[in-house]
Amino acid sequence: MSKYVTAAEAVKVVKSNDRVYVQAAAATPTILTKALAERASELRNVEVCHLHTEGPAPYANIELAESFHVNSFFIGANVRHTLTAGNGSYTPVFLSELPHLFRKKVLELSVAFIHVSPPDKHGYCSLGVSVEATVAAIENAKTVIAQVNPQMPRTFGDGIIHVSEIDYLVEVDTSIYGHEPSLFTKEEEKIGEYVASLIEDRSTLQMGIGSIPNAALSKLKNHKDLGLHTEMFSDGVIDLIESDVINCNYKGTLRGRVLATFLIGSKRLYDFVNDNPFIEMKESSMVNDTARIRKNPKMVAINSAIEVDVTGQVCADSIGAKMYSGVGGQMDFIRGASLSDGGKAIIALPSITKRGESRIVPYLKQGAGVVSTRSHVQYIITENGIANLYGKTLKQRAAEMIKIAHPTHQESIERAYYQMLK
């Protein structure tokens, strides 16, 4: 019981020049990060590193730049300003590789902030809704501090850790960060229909959160024997699991179980996964391992992009040179699906932005990052149709892509692309 302390007492272990890892997404331990930020006057040059996090990030305030520097492995909205303000950096890394950075001591960790369910009668806690690289962080950090929360769902897999692995326990009782399912537009529904048309019975799916994945999932109610092997999932899969559309009976990796590394959604989702042995939460080095992904027959990877050029180059992490998100796991799954027997690698996006700018472009913006190369992607889908790029020449690809661009932009895209070649 001596491990139980207040948040303020626990974060006193952090010293100047330390590197702190923060568990990601819906499991972000914001009670601990708030307590850390309150020590700003006592600290200098503390690196706070993490993937996308939810909730406030007070350590990212530019006023605290002398105390804290943010190192994002995937950039969330709460810290995006740090890259231009100067108190933050971005480290490009595949999600499958992130745990290895800690295990190989490329990035040595002083402290890990985690968020767990209360220990059971055997002394085991659960990392709940986000495992990602946290297991590797726990193994390699000198000190581990945990928010212990009765509202954290207890999930199975790699996230089960014994209380002996934790140095300090901070009791909290707060809601888990979440997102209610969003309604989809007519354009997003049409994209969902096109995506669903490529999914066969007995396929295994990877898709994320948002209107387009939800639209695609809503069109799969008459499918049979689907599997789920995905970086993350949200509420859209619940009805399909409960109706036995998703049963995972024909997966090649962890057959009979849903496989993910983090999840985010509504309270309904968190109640659904709590103490549910059908859901296995594994470390990202396993979930996003291309060699394991490809073992699933008919693996279908559905990802999105900021813009795609007419040859199939996919920019998904930046707007020009300005970093927006990160590499994440897109390439892990795009490649795994491409190598799967009967697999399909799909990029799905609306043809225009909210401001009417085309997201199908003759060439990417200056400085834009290529997350998936033109050699990796098979299908690009917008509300205007499906472009099948597999085995196509550059000229054939351009013709396919122009067809799925917004009609008001098709002529200008074609003219700009061919003018560039002269």
KAZI-V661414 format. One record per residue. D_CENTER is the distance of its C-alpha to the mean C-alpha in whole Angstrom. Layout:
D_CENTER + D_CENTER
This chain:
35 + 36 + 32 + 32 + 32 + 31 + 28 + 30 + 32 + 29 + 27 + 31 + 30 + 28 + 30 + 30 + 28 + 26 + 22 + 20 + 17 + 15 + 13 + 10 + 8 + 11 + 13 + 14 + 18 + 19 + 23 + 22 + 21 + 24 + 26 + 25 + 26 + 29 + 30 + 30 + 33 + 34 + 31 + 30 + 28 + 25 + 22 + 19 + 16 + 12 + 8 + 8 + 10 + 12 + 16 + 19 + 18 + 22 + 22 + 21 + 24 + 26 + 29 + 28 + 27 + 30 + 28 + 24 + 22 + 19 + 17 + 13 + 11 + 8 + 10 + 11 + 14 + 15 + 16 + 16 + 20 + 20 + 20 + 23 + 25 + 25 + 23 + 20 + 19 + 15 + 15 + 14 + 12 + 11 + 8 + 11 + 13 + 12 + 15 + 17 + 18 + 19 + 21 + 23 + 23 + 22 + 21 + 23 + 22 + 25 + 23 + 20 + 19 + 18 + 18 + 20 + 22 + 26 + 27 + 29 + 33 + 32 + 30 + 26 + 23 + 20 + 16 + 16 + 12 + 10 + 11 + 9 + 12 + 14 + 17 + 17 + 18 + 20 + 22 + 23 + 23 + 27 + 26 + 24 + 24 + 22 + 22 + 24 + 23 + 25 + 22 + 19 + 19 + 20 + 18 + 19 + 18 + 17 + 17 + 21 + 22 + 26 + 27 + 29 + 26 + 26 + 28 + 28 + 27 + 27 + 28 + 26 + 26 + 23 + 21 + 17 + 15 + 14 + 14 + 17 + 17 + 18 + 20 + 20 + 23 + 25 + 23 + 20 + 22 + 24 + 21 + 20 + 23 + 23 + 20 + 21 + 24 + 23 + 22 + 25 + 26 + 24 + 21 + 18 + 15 + 11 + 10 + 7 + 9 + 12 + 15 + 15 + 13 + 16 + 18 + 18 + 18 + 21 + 23 + 22 + 25 + 28 + 26 + 26 + 25 + 21 + 19 + 15 + 13 + 9 + 6 + 6 + 9 + 11 + 15 + 16 + 16 + 19 + 22 + 21 + 21 + 24 + 26 + 25 + 24 + 21 + 23 + 21 + 25 + 25 + 21 + 22 + 20 + 20 + 22 + 23 + 20 + 16 + 14 + 10 + 9 + 8 + 9 + 10 + 13 + 17 + 19 + 20 + 17 + 17 + 21 + 20 + 18 + 20 + 23 + 22 + 22 + 21 + 17 + 16 + 14 + 14 + 13 + 10 + 13 + 14 + 12 + 11 + 14 + 16 + 19 + 18 + 16 + 19 + 21 + 20 + 23 + 22 + 18 + 16 + 13 + 12 + 10 + 12 + 13 + 15 + 18 + 20 + 23 + 26 + 26 + 22 + 20 + 17 + 16 + 12 + 12 + 15 + 18 + 21 + 21 + 19 + 16 + 14 + 10 + 9 + 9 + 6 + 7 + 9 + 12 + 12 + 12 + 14 + 16 + 16 + 17 + 20 + 21 + 21 + 25 + 24 + 21 + 19 + 17 + 16 + 15 + 16 + 17 + 20 + 22 + 23 + 22 + 23 + 26 + 27 + 26 + 25 + 21 + 23 + 25 + 28 + 26 + 23 + 24 + 25 + 23 + 20 + 18 + 17 + 14 + 15 + 19 + 22 + 23 + 19 + 19 + 21 + 21 + 20 + 20 + 21 + 24 + 27 + 26 + 24 + 25 + 25 + 25 + 26 + 29 + 30 + 32 + 31 + 33 + 32 + 28 + 30 + 32 + 29 + 26 + 29 + 30 + 26 + 27 + 28 + 32 + 33 + 31 + 32 + 35 + 34 + 31 + 33 + 36 + 34 + 32 + 36 + 37 + 35 + 36 + 40
